[in-house]
């Protein structure tokens, strides 16, 4: 089938066109920017050269960072050009030989990650965690939760592309009844279904980024799995928060969906129940939420379908909070939404919640699960509504758990 003959309703049709980086096995194996169309990928840099496009300098590169840094006007212009290349017959004829079947290429981390920050923006997730670990508290939320987007700085060097194996981490663990900590592989390895936002345009140190500037700085989004060793995390996190229980791996999709592809998916966030400080007050802003329908599967069996539209704190508010103290943005910064969980049991985005901290094992076709076992393959997939009811697919993120070495 020619690469342009994408079936009607394909979630990766010309209405989508996410960006990635790929290589072709053989003599010319250098990574290059690609754009997905159906089950093919277009060599975007080669297409730009073929058509004498002014965007060669942005697309004929080994990663997305030059395009990310170019800014919103360039992002929109390049997207219009790419749409024409794959839909206008004369352009199709010129670039048809520059498509590669997805099954024949190797996908790479699409951008160089600068800093990585992870948030905690789902009220449903935060309340579930509070009920699990503070069952006698008067309020399952911490006192600050409704006033600011809680987050922590992660480790950018261990952000990996979808398909990368995840080695079970080792570390210190201490159960409440244990007299002393022990060292060994995590026995409570978990996932967190999240959405990651990719920063393009940097900001000046000392100058906060306001809510209205979100789309001037953020290029696009992707699915993200924040792997979590709950037993290591529980022992280490007081008083400074997550560290080794999180930093061993964070998986992201190989495809970055530009925000311009998701205009029809924008929705208002849940109603606020507290008065927000001015820098977070988005009442007068355009809708800051996104209607993304996520599925979580273990070994091909769907265990959860978290709705991103329920997230209390938006990506724009997270960016505003991240920079309100004067912290600067860099091209390639990545920030995660935090675990996406809906109000229903089948909408919880972590095994911690789905099994209620191991109390209620999941029944899977290959056996029960409280937390992940070696060999388990976790896959996140998602789609968003587009114009005319067509779906916009987000690139999946998958990872297989492999045994680690005990120290």
VOPAGU-2260 file (C-alpha; in pm, 1 decimal, decimal comma):
REM VOPAGU-2260
SITE   aa  ch    i         X         Y         Z
SITE  UNK   A    0       0,0       0,0       0,0
SITE  UNK   A    1     142,7     345,1     -86,6
SITE  UNK   A    2     230,6     543,9     228,1
SITE  UNK   A    3     -31,8     808,6     150,1
SITE  UNK   A    4    -318,6     559,3     139,0
SITE  UNK   A    5    -387,6     583,4     510,5
SITE  UNK   A    6    -722,1     422,2     597,5
SITE  UNK   A    7    -998,3     668,0     676,7
SITE  UNK   A    8   -1007,8     733,1    1049,4
SITE  UNK   A    9    -650,2     618,2    1109,2
SITE  UNK   A   10    -540,8     796,4    1430,3
SITE  UNK   A   11    -204,4     871,0    1268,2
SITE  UNK   A   12    -342,6    1029,8     952,7
SITE  UNK   A   13    -242,2    1369,1     806,8
SITE  UNK   A   14    -439,4    1545,7    1081,0
SITE  UNK   A   15    -184,3    1422,6    1336,1
SITE  UNK   A   16     177,1    1405,3    1205,5
SITE  UNK   A   17     373,5    1351,1    1528,7
SITE  UNK   A   18     751,1    1395,9    1525,3
SITE  UNK   A   19    1013,8    1138,6    1611,4
SITE  UNK   A   20    1372,5    1040,0    1539,4
SITE  UNK   A   21    1460,0     719,1    1354,7
SITE  UNK   A   22    1740,5     537,2    1181,6
SITE  UNK   A   23    1745,1     281,4     902,9
SITE  UNK   A   24    1961,8     -26,4     951,8
SITE  UNK   A   25    2244,0     -38,0     701,3
SITE  UNK   A   26    2521,6     186,5     574,6
SITE  UNK   A   27    2328,1     511,2     631,7
SITE  UNK   A   28    2219,2     448,3     989,6
SITE  UNK   A   29    2244,9     802,5    1127,0
SITE  UNK   A   30    1941,8     917,3    1331,4
SITE  UNK   A   31    1721,7    1171,0    1155,5
SITE  UNK   A   32    1392,8    1353,4    1220,2
SITE  UNK   A   33    1085,9    1171,1    1098,3
SITE  UNK   A   34     713,3    1236,1    1082,6
SITE  UNK   A   35     467,3     950,7    1125,5
SITE  UNK   A   36     190,2     890,3     873,9
SITE  UNK   A   37      -7,7     573,3     935,9
SITE  UNK   A   38     236,3     285,0     963,2
SITE  UNK   A   39     514,6     471,0     777,8
SITE  UNK   A   40     763,7     739,0     872,4
SITE  UNK   A   41     873,0    1020,1     640,4
SITE  UNK   A   42    1237,2    1128,8     642,6
SITE  UNK   A   43    1148,7    1492,6     707,4
SITE  UNK   A   44    1495,2    1635,5     645,1
SITE  UNK   A   45    1536,0    1454,2     315,2
SITE  UNK   A   46    1187,4    1568,9     210,5
SITE  UNK   A   47    1277,9    1927,5     294,5
SITE  UNK   A   48    1587,7    1901,8      73,3
SITE  UNK   A   49    1391,1    1737,2    -205,8
SITE  UNK   A   50    1140,0    2022,2    -209,8
SITE  UNK   A   51    1397,3    2301,5    -151,4
SITE  UNK   A   52    1222,1    2391,6     171,5
SITE  UNK   A   53    1353,5    2671,2     393,8
SITE  UNK   A   54    1310,9    2432,8     689,3
SITE  UNK   A   55    1602,8    2204,1     602,0
SITE  UNK   A   56    1806,1    2351,6     888,2
SITE  UNK   A   57    1533,7    2248,4    1136,4
SITE  UNK   A   58    1445,7    1906,1     997,4
SITE  UNK   A   59    1771,0    1762,5     861,4
SITE  UNK   A   60    1901,8    1705,1    1211,6
SITE  UNK   A   61    1969,8    1408,9    1441,4
SITE  UNK   A   62    1711,6    1520,4    1700,4
SITE  UNK   A   63    1420,3    1758,8    1748,0
SITE  UNK   A   64    1604,1    2019,2    1957,0
SITE  UNK   A   65    1667,4    2272,0    1672,8
SITE  UNK   A   66    1298,5    2260,0    1579,3
SITE  UNK   A   67    1196,4    2288,1    1944,4
SITE  UNK   A   68    1409,2    2599,8    1988,3
SITE  UNK   A   69    1275,2    2767,4    1672,8
SITE  UNK   A   70     953,5    2887,4    1834,8
SITE  UNK   A   71     583,0    2883,9    1776,2
SITE  UNK   A   72     576,1    3060,4    1438,0
SITE  UNK   A   73     825,1    2809,6    1298,3
SITE  UNK   A   74     636,6    2519,1    1455,5
SITE  UNK   A   75     315,1    2622,8    1279,7
SITE  UNK   A   76     489,5    2693,9     948,0
SITE  UNK   A   77     670,4    2359,1     946,6
SITE  UNK   A   78     348,4    2175,8    1030,9
SITE  UNK   A   79     166,6    2343,5     740,4
SITE  UNK   A   80     451,6    2250,3     506,3
SITE  UNK   A   81     453,9    1887,0     621,6
SITE  UNK   A   82      77,4    1863,3     580,1
SITE  UNK   A   83     113,1    1983,6     222,4
SITE  UNK   A   84     396,0    1738,5     150,9
SITE  UNK   A   85     179,5    1440,2     246,6
SITE  UNK   A   86    -153,9    1561,3     100,0
SITE  UNK   A   87     -80,8    1762,9    -218,9
SITE  UNK   A   88     -37,0    1521,8    -514,0
SITE  UNK   A   89     264,8    1696,4    -666,9
SITE  UNK   A   90     446,0    1694,0    -332,5
SITE  UNK   A   91     342,8    1333,6    -264,4
SITE  UNK   A   92     507,5    1224,9    -587,7
SITE  UNK   A   93     830,1    1404,2    -492,6
SITE  UNK   A   94     863,0    1252,3    -145,6
SITE  UNK   A   95     704,1     908,2    -183,4
SITE  UNK   A   96    1044,0     736,3    -198,2
SITE  UNK   A   97    1143,7     896,1     134,3
SITE  UNK   A   98     894,9     696,2     342,4
SITE  UNK   A   99     998,5     391,8     543,5
SITE  UNK   A  100     773,9     127,1     698,9
SITE  UNK   A  101     770,6     167,2    1077,3
SITE  UNK   A  102     851,2    -201,4    1110,0
SITE  UNK   A  103    1183,8    -146,6     929,9
SITE  UNK   A  104    1327,7     140,7    1135,1
SITE  UNK   A  105    1479,0     190,3    1478,8
SITE  UNK   A  106    1319,6     463,1    1689,7
SITE  UNK   A  107    1530,9     680,4    1920,1
SITE  UNK   A  108    1475,2     925,2    2204,8
SITE  UNK   A  109    1338,9    1213,8    1996,8
SITE  UNK   A  110    1504,1    1504,9    2180,2
SITE  UNK   A  111    1792,7    1570,5    2415,3
SITE  UNK   A  112    1635,5    1600,2    2758,6
SITE  UNK   A  113    1759,9    1903,2    2951,1
SITE  UNK   A  114    1584,4    1902,1    3290,4
SITE  UNK   A  115    1310,0    1668,6    3406,6
SITE  UNK   A  116    1039,0    1760,6    3657,7
SITE  UNK   A  117     747,5    1546,2    3769,5
SITE  UNK   A  118     423,7    1675,3    3918,6
SITE  UNK   A  119     136,6    1534,7    4124,8
SITE  UNK   A  120    -165,0    1692,2    3954,8
SITE  UNK   A  121    -448,5    1438,8    3980,0
SITE  UNK   A  122    -678,0    1494,9    4275,4
SITE  UNK   A  123    -810,7    1140,6    4242,9
SITE  UNK   A  124    -458,7     997,8    4261,6
SITE  UNK   A  125    -357,0    1225,6    4549,9
SITE  UNK   A  126    -668,9    1134,1    4749,3
SITE  UNK   A  127    -616,1     762,2    4687,7
SITE  UNK   A  128    -256,0     785,3    4804,9
SITE  UNK   A  129    -369,2     980,6    5111,7
SITE  UNK   A  130    -631,0     719,9    5199,2
SITE  UNK   A  131    -378,5     438,7    5160,0
SITE  UNK   A  132    -101,4     591,3    5370,1
SITE  UNK   A  133    -296,5     825,0    5600,9
SITE  UNK   A  134    -625,4     641,8    5657,1
SITE  UNK   A  135    -698,3     822,2    5983,1
SITE  UNK   A  136    -635,2    1174,6    5851,1
SITE  UNK   A  137    -927,7    1416,9    5849,7
SITE  UNK   A  138    -845,1    1510,4    5488,0
SITE  UNK   A  139    -677,1    1272,6    5244,8
SITE  UNK   A  140    -506,9    1568,6    5073,7
SITE  UNK   A  141    -211,4    1750,8    5225,0
SITE  UNK   A  142    -288,5    2113,5    5323,1
SITE  UNK   A  143     -93,6    2261,3    5030,4
SITE  UNK   A  144    -236,6    2042,8    4753,4
SITE  UNK   A  145    -520,3    2271,5    4637,3
SITE  UNK   A  146    -295,3    2579,7    4646,2
SITE  UNK   A  147      -1,2    2479,2    4426,3
SITE  UNK   A  148     107,6    2205,5    4183,9
SITE  UNK   A  149     333,2    1980,0    4390,2
SITE  UNK   A  150     635,9    1847,0    4206,0
SITE  UNK   A  151     995,3    1730,2    4232,7
SITE  UNK   A  152    1305,3    1739,2    4013,4
SITE  UNK   A  153    1390,6    1403,2    3858,6
SITE  UNK   A  154    1688,4    1266,5    3666,7
SITE  UNK   A  155    1700,0    1359,6    3297,0
SITE  UNK   A  156    1983,3    1116,0    3224,1
SITE  UNK   A  157    1759,1     813,9    3280,8
SITE  UNK   A  158    1473,7     923,3    3053,6
SITE  UNK   A  159    1454,3     645,1    2793,7
SITE  UNK   A  160    1259,7     589,4    2475,2
SITE  UNK   A  161     968,8     347,4    2449,6
SITE  UNK   A  162    1084,6     -10,1    2398,1
SITE  UNK   A  163    1383,8      19,2    2630,5
SITE  UNK   A  164    1403,0    -256,8    2891,2
SITE  UNK   A  165    1369,8    -140,5    3251,7
SITE  UNK   A  166    1608,4    -307,4    3494,1
SITE  UNK   A  167    1452,2    -379,1    3830,7
SITE  UNK   A  168    1624,9    -136,5    4069,5
SITE  UNK   A  169    1793,2    -230,0    4394,6
SITE  UNK   A  170    1811,1     -17,9    4704,7
SITE  UNK   A  171    1740,8       4,5    5073,8
SITE  UNK   A  172    1403,4    -118,1    5195,7
SITE  UNK   A  173    1254,5    -121,7    5542,5
SITE  UNK   A  174     905,4    -242,6    5621,7
SITE  UNK   A  175     742,6     -90,4    5933,4
SITE  UNK   A  176     794,3    -412,1    6130,5
SITE  UNK   A  177    1159,9    -453,9    6030,9
SITE  UNK   A  178    1425,9    -373,6    6289,5
SITE  UNK   A  179    1670,8    -242,5    6029,5
SITE  UNK   A  180    1681,3    -174,7    5655,7
SITE  UNK   A  181    1792,2    -438,2    5405,8
SITE  UNK   A  182    1937,4    -403,8    5057,7
SITE  UNK   A  183    1811,4    -579,3    4747,8
SITE  UNK   A  184    1593,4    -564,3    4437,5
SITE  UNK   A  185    1265,1    -378,9    4470,9
SITE  UNK   A  186     974,0    -610,9    4540,8
SITE  UNK   A  187     709,4    -342,9    4483,4
SITE  UNK   A  188     789,3    -214,6    4134,6
SITE  UNK   A  189     510,5       2,0    3997,6
SITE  UNK   A  190     416,8     221,9    3702,9
SITE  UNK   A  191     257,9     563,9    3680,9
SITE  UNK   A  192      58,9     651,0    3369,9
SITE  UNK   A  193     142,1    1012,6    3287,3
SITE  UNK   A  194     160,6    1270,8    3010,6
SITE  UNK   A  195     488,4    1451,5    2947,0
SITE  UNK   A  196     518,0    1807,2    2812,6
SITE  UNK   A  197     818,6    1906,0    2601,8
SITE  UNK   A  198     958,9    2259,1    2627,4
SITE  UNK   A  199    1087,2    2422,1    2312,0
SITE  UNK   A  200    1164,1    2788,7    2366,3
SITE  UNK   A  201    1382,4    2865,8    2669,2
SITE  UNK   A  202    1317,9    3147,0    2915,2
SITE  UNK   A  203    1543,1    3395,6    3088,1
SITE  UNK   A  204    1648,0    3320,7    3443,9
SITE  UNK   A  205    1464,2    3550,8    3683,0
SITE  UNK   A  206    1162,8    3599,4    3451,9
SITE  UNK   A  207     862,4    3375,8    3532,3
SITE  UNK   A  208     654,8    3231,6    3247,8
SITE  UNK   A  209     291,9    3332,3    3286,7
SITE  UNK   A  210     -13,0    3119,3    3211,1
SITE  UNK   A  211     -74,8    3299,2    2883,1
SITE  UNK   A  212     271,4    3211,3    2753,4
SITE  UNK   A  213     233,9    2834,4    2781,9
SITE  UNK   A  214     192,3    2775,9    2407,0
SITE  UNK   A  215     487,1    3002,1    2328,1
SITE  UNK   A  216     718,5    2770,5    2519,7
SITE  UNK   A  217     571,2    2418,7    2506,8
SITE  UNK   A  218     601,4    2238,3    2174,6
SITE  UNK   A  219     404,1    1922,0    2235,8
SITE  UNK   A  220     329,3    1626,4    2456,9
SITE  UNK   A  221     382,0    1252,8    2481,0
SITE  UNK   A  222     290,9     959,1    2699,4
SITE  UNK   A  223     522,3     899,4    2994,3
SITE  UNK   A  224     566,3     610,7    3237,6
SITE  UNK   A  225     718,9     715,1    3569,7
SITE  UNK   A  226     843,8     377,6    3692,5
SITE  UNK   A  227     839,3     369,1    4073,2
SITE  UNK   A  228     996,5     136,4    4328,9
SITE  UNK   A  229     743,1     183,2    4607,7
SITE  UNK   A  230     942,2       2,7    4877,9
SITE  UNK   A  231    1259,2     203,9    4810,6
SITE  UNK   A  232    1053,4     522,6    4787,1
SITE  UNK   A  233     872,1     462,0    5116,2
SITE  UNK   A  234    1197,1     435,0    5314,9
SITE  UNK   A  235    1386,3     721,5    5152,7
SITE  UNK   A  236    1132,1     995,4    5083,3
SITE  UNK   A  237    1116,1    1159,5    5429,5
SITE  UNK   A  238    1197,9    1447,2    5443,8
SITE  UNK   A  239    1311,7    1538,9    5088,7
SITE  UNK   A  240    1083,2    1334,0    4865,4
SITE  UNK   A  241    1140,9    1087,6    4578,1
SITE  UNK   A  242    1498,9     994,4    4489,6
SITE  UNK   A  243    1629,0     644,9    4402,5
SITE  UNK   A  244    1278,4     501,7    4397,8
SITE  UNK   A  245    1211,6     707,2    4084,6
SITE  UNK   A  246    1542,2     797,9    3921,0
SITE  UNK   A  247    1631,1     459,2    3769,6
SITE  UNK   A  248    1406,3     500,5    3460,9
SITE  UNK   A  249    1137,3     718,1    3306,1
SITE  UNK   A  250     998,7     595,8    2973,1
SITE  UNK   A  251     861,4     830,8    2706,1
SITE  UNK   A  252     702,9     772,1    2369,7
SITE  UNK   A  253     913,5     785,1    2054,8
SITE  UNK   A  254     658,1    1029,3    1908,1
SITE  UNK   A  255     593,0    1387,2    2019,6
SITE  UNK   A  256     248,0    1516,0    1930,1
SITE  UNK   A  257     255,4    1893,3    1863,0
SITE  UNK   A  258       4,9    2099,1    2058,7
SITE  UNK   A  259    -125,4    2235,0    1727,1
SITE  UNK   A  260    -264,6    1887,8    1652,1
SITE  UNK   A  261    -468,2    1887,5    1973,7
SITE  UNK   A  262    -674,7    2205,4    1952,1
SITE  UNK   A  263   -1001,4    2008,0    1938,1
SITE  UNK   A  264    -903,2    1816,4    2250,9
SITE  UNK   A  265    -873,2    2121,0    2475,8
SITE  UNK   A  266   -1118,0    2121,4    2766,2
SITE  UNK   A  267   -1176,3    2314,7    3086,2
SITE  UNK   A  268   -1015,8    2160,2    3395,9
SITE  UNK   A  269   -1228,1    2049,8    3693,1
SITE  UNK   A  270   -1394,4    2324,5    3892,9
SITE  UNK   A  271   -1160,0    2484,5    4144,2
SITE  UNK   A  272   -1260,0    2460,7    4506,6
SITE  UNK   A  273   -1003,8    2708,3    4644,1
SITE  UNK   A  274    -916,7    3064,3    4547,7
SITE  UNK   A  275    -591,1    3051,3    4356,0
SITE  UNK   A  276    -311,5    3303,1    4378,2
SITE  UNK   A  277    -298,5    3532,7    4073,0
SITE  UNK   A  278     -11,3    3357,7    3895,1
SITE  UNK   A  279    -210,6    3028,9    3899,2
SITE  UNK   A  280    -560,2    3172,9    3844,5
SITE  UNK   A  281    -663,1    3052,5    3498,4
SITE  UNK   A  282   -1029,0    3160,0    3512,4
SITE  UNK   A  283    -975,2    3414,1    3233,7
SITE  UNK   A  284    -747,1    3190,5    3022,8
SITE  UNK   A  285    -831,8    2959,2    2734,8
SITE  UNK   A  286    -922,4    2605,6    2845,3
SITE  UNK   A  287    -604,1    2452,5    2982,7
SITE  UNK   A  288    -700,4    2087,0    3008,3
SITE  UNK   A  289    -668,6    1816,0    2742,8
SITE  UNK   A  290    -913,3    1534,8    2675,0
SITE  UNK   A  291    -674,5    1240,0    2640,3
SITE  UNK   A  292    -806,3     884,2    2679,1
SITE  UNK   A  293    -529,1     663,0    2816,3
SITE  UNK   A  294    -512,1     283,8    2838,1
SITE  UNK   A  295    -270,6      86,9    3056,7
SITE  UNK   A  296    -193,1    -275,4    2968,9
SITE  UNK   A  297      24,0    -543,7    3129,0
SITE  UNK   A  298     129,2    -819,0    2888,5
SITE  UNK   A  299    -138,5    -706,2    2644,4
SITE  UNK   A  300    -422,5    -707,4    2899,8
SITE  UNK   A  301    -583,3    -367,4    2967,6
SITE  UNK   A  302    -597,0    -300,6    3341,7
SITE  UNK   A  303    -693,2      67,7    3350,7
SITE  UNK   A  304    -825,0     356,2    3139,9
SITE  UNK   A  305    -732,2     684,9    3310,5
SITE  UNK   A  306    -892,1    1004,6    3171,9
SITE  UNK   A  307    -651,8    1299,7    3149,5
SITE  UNK   A  308    -942,5    1548,3    3141,1
SITE  UNK   A  309    -985,9    1498,6    3518,3
SITE  UNK   A  310    -643,8    1647,3    3605,5
SITE  UNK   A  311    -689,2    1929,6    3857,5
SITE  UNK   A  312    -371,7    2121,1    3770,6
SITE  UNK   A  313    -310,8    2201,9    3403,1
SITE  UNK   A  314      18,0    2194,3    3213,7
SITE  UNK   A  315       6,5    2574,8    3189,5
SITE  UNK   A  316     -26,7    2608,0    3567,9
SITE  UNK   A  317     255,5    2361,2    3618,9
SITE  UNK   A  318     482,0    2562,2    3388,5
SITE  UNK   A  319     388,1    2886,2    3565,1
SITE  UNK   A  320     464,9    2733,3    3903,9
SITE  UNK   A  321     787,9    2574,8    3782,6
SITE  UNK   A  322     919,9    2917,9    3680,6
SITE  UNK   A  323     753,7    3152,4    3932,7
SITE  UNK   A  324    1067,3    3162,7    4147,6
SITE  UNK   A  325    1273,9    3272,4    3848,7
SITE  UNK   A  326    1392,9    2927,6    3741,8
SITE  UNK   A  327    1467,9    2929,6    3370,5
SITE  UNK   A  328    1350,3    2693,2    3100,1
SITE  UNK   A  329    1583,0    2519,9    2856,0
SITE  UNK   A  330    1510,5    2368,1    2517,8
SITE  UNK   A  331    1439,3    2001,2    2581,0
SITE  UNK   A  332    1302,5    2040,8    2932,2
SITE  UNK   A  333    1047,6    1771,0    3007,9
SITE  UNK   A  334     784,6    1778,2    3278,7
SITE  UNK   A  335     541,9    1503,8    3370,0
SITE  UNK   A  336     181,4    1555,7    3471,9
SITE  UNK   A  337     192,9    1312,5    3758,9
SITE  UNK   A  338     -12,1     994,1    3772,6
SITE  UNK   A  339    -339,4    1020,8    3582,5
SITE  UNK   A  340    -628,3     868,9    3777,3
SITE  UNK   A  341   -1002,5     908,3    3736,4
SITE  UNK   A  342   -1274,4     869,4    3999,2
SITE  UNK   A  343   -1360,9     508,0    3912,5
SITE  UNK   A  344   -1159,9     203,2    4018,7
SITE  UNK   A  345   -1082,3     103,8    3658,4
SITE  UNK   A  346    -943,2     453,9    3594,3
SITE  UNK   A  347    -653,3     441,1    3839,5
SITE  UNK   A  348    -312,7     502,1    3685,3
SITE  UNK   A  349     -84,0     301,5    3916,0
SITE  UNK   A  350     -71,9     -45,5    4066,3
SITE  UNK   A  351     -42,8     117,7    4407,5
SITE  UNK   A  352    -401,2     236,7    4363,3
SITE  UNK   A  353    -535,1     -50,4    4152,3
SITE  UNK   A  354    -430,3    -308,5    4413,3
SITE  UNK   A  355    -470,5     -71,3    4708,5
SITE  UNK   A  356    -104,7    -111,2    4806,0
SITE  UNK   A  357    -109,0    -484,6    4739,9
SITE  UNK   A  358    -422,4    -565,0    4939,2
SITE  UNK   A  359    -637,6    -646,9    4634,7
SITE  UNK   A  360    -435,6    -831,6    4365,9
SITE  UNK   A  361    -530,0    -790,2    4001,3
SITE  UNK   A  362    -650,2   -1100,8    3821,1
SITE  UNK   A  363    -462,4   -1121,2    3489,4
SITE  UNK   A  364    -475,5   -1401,1    3230,7
SITE  UNK   A  365    -121,4   -1503,3    3329,7
SITE  UNK   A  366    -174,7   -1481,8    3704,4
SITE  UNK   A  367    -233,5   -1239,4    3987,5
SITE  UNK   A  368     -39,8    -914,6    4026,3
SITE  UNK   A  369       9,7    -677,6    4314,5
SITE  UNK   A  370     321,5    -517,6    4168,6
SITE  UNK   A  371     528,5    -592,0    3857,3
SITE  UNK   A  372     710,5    -919,2    3800,9
SITE  UNK   A  373    1022,5    -972,8    3589,7
SITE  UNK   A  374     922,1   -1019,5    3226,9
SITE  UNK   A  375     608,7    -806,2    3252,9
SITE  UNK   A  376     557,5    -567,8    2960,7
SITE  UNK   A  377     373,4    -245,6    3042,2
SITE  UNK   A  378     219,3     -46,0    2755,9
SITE  UNK   A  379      52,7     294,2    2770,2
SITE  UNK   A  380    -152,3     407,4    2471,6
SITE  UNK   A  381    -389,5     698,2    2420,1
SITE  UNK   A  382    -599,2     898,0    2179,7
SITE  UNK   A  383    -761,5    1240,9    2174,6
SITE  UNK   A  384   -1071,7    1364,7    1991,8
SITE  UNK   A  385   -1007,5    1560,0    1672,9
SITE  UNK   A  386   -1212,5    1749,6    1416,8
SITE  UNK   A  387   -1519,6    1568,3    1291,8
SITE  UNK   A  388   -1494,5    1289,9    1545,9
SITE  UNK   A  389   -1166,5    1154,6    1412,1
SITE  UNK   A  390    -918,0    1026,5    1667,8
SITE  UNK   A  391    -567,3    1161,8    1717,3
SITE  UNK   A  392    -333,4     887,0    1829,3
SITE  UNK   A  393     -54,0     938,8    2076,9
SITE  UNK   A  394     253,2     722,3    2032,4
SITE  UNK   A  395     252,9     436,2    2278,8
SITE  UNK   A  396     515,9     390,8    2547,0
SITE  UNK   A  397     618,5      41,2    2641,1
SITE  UNK   A  398     879,8    -117,4    2861,6
SITE  UNK   A  399     970,2    -468,6    2975,9
SITE  UNK   A  400    1087,5    -536,4    3331,4
SITE  UNK   A  401    1410,7    -733,6    3348,7
SITE  UNK   A  402    1588,1    -866,1    3654,8
SITE  UNK   A  403    1861,6    -653,0    3806,1
SITE  UNK   A  404    2178,2    -742,7    3992,5
SITE  UNK   A  405    2168,4    -742,6    4370,1
SITE  UNK   A  406    2458,7    -552,2    4528,0
